[in-house]
Amino acid sequence: MKLFEVIEEVIPVEQVMNKVIHPNCGAVNLFVGTVRELTKGKRTLYLEYAAYKEMAESQLARIGQEIQEKCPDARVAIIHRIGRLEISDIAVVIAVATPHRADSYEYSRYAIERIKEIVPIWKKEHWEDGEAWIGDQKETRVYPTGKPEMGGHEL
């Protein structure tokens, strides 16, 4: 497993954490994002994540680089899952190790917010009464064709 990866399998949380543990780091913050059942009052049955994998992994690595520019001693790993995910399945794991705990919290949050801003990963929600691609991860973009496009090609 790489430090920055998009995978279709269950994310091995402990392996992600072990990638960042270092003797100079006294804090490791793990962010584990899971699939929730209720969103804006609607019951989700399951989600489907899709990605432009090569670009997504490049952007995850960019986020790691941005964190290291702000905190040179930081160690970062980010793994995002794609495919069908059931309620409570793990969608993303972010591990940030730093010498001090405040930085590990700060940069873990920074990473998840940047993922939503720049990483080409899309989510399709399936409800009891329908389904829809939910734009980008910040839910600020809609898809006129009903689904995201990758390099001019629809998913």
Secondary structure, DSSP 8 states (H G I E B T S, - for coil): --SEEEESS---HHHHHHHH--TT--EEEEEEEE--SEETTEEEEEEEEEE-HHHHHHHHHHHHHHHHHH-TT-EEEEEEE-EEEETT-EEEEEEEEESSHHHHHHHHHHHHHHHHHH--EEEEEEETTEEEE--STTS----TTSS-EETTEE-
